Amino acid sequence: MDNKVISENLKLQSEHLSFLQGECQRHAKKLAARPFIKTFESLLELAELQHTNQLQLLTVLSGQAGGTNA
């Protein structure tokens, strides 16, 4: 998989995370009454952390690839 494909996947992942965050905020009052919401919020936080780590890894790998090709 090349960096372009990875970048596109990360962009889509970011869009999905933004959508989920927006939905959580939009329905916060309704969701607060539901027992599963804390689990869902924890999973969303984990997904955000994984996404951030993937972005950082791509940045590092892109930098290394650029350095070896120069």
C-alpha positions, -999 to +999 in steps of 0.1 A: +000+000+000+015+033-009+013+066+009-015+080-013-038+051-005-029+054+032-036+091+031-070+086+015-079+060+041-068+083+069-089+111+054-120+089+053-113+077+088-111+113+100-144+122+083-161+092+100-147+102+134-159+138+129-193+125+120-195+103+151-183+131+173-210+154+159-237+129+164-226+123+200-227+160+206-260+165+188-277+137+207-259+142+241-290+146+262-308+116+247-277+094+248-268+103+284-298+083+296-286+052+278-263+028+297-241+020+266-231+056+259-200+056+282-187+025+264-194+041+230-176+073+241-146+053+253-145+035+220-147+068+201-118+082+222-098+050+214-105+054+177-094+091+178-062+081+196-055+053+170-062+078+142-038+103+156-011+076+160-016+065+124-013+101+112+019+105+131+033+072+118+025+082+082+043+115+087+074+097+101+074+071+074+069+097+047+098+117+061+120+086+061+110+077+026+118+112+014+151+112+031+162+079+015+151+090-020+170+123-018 
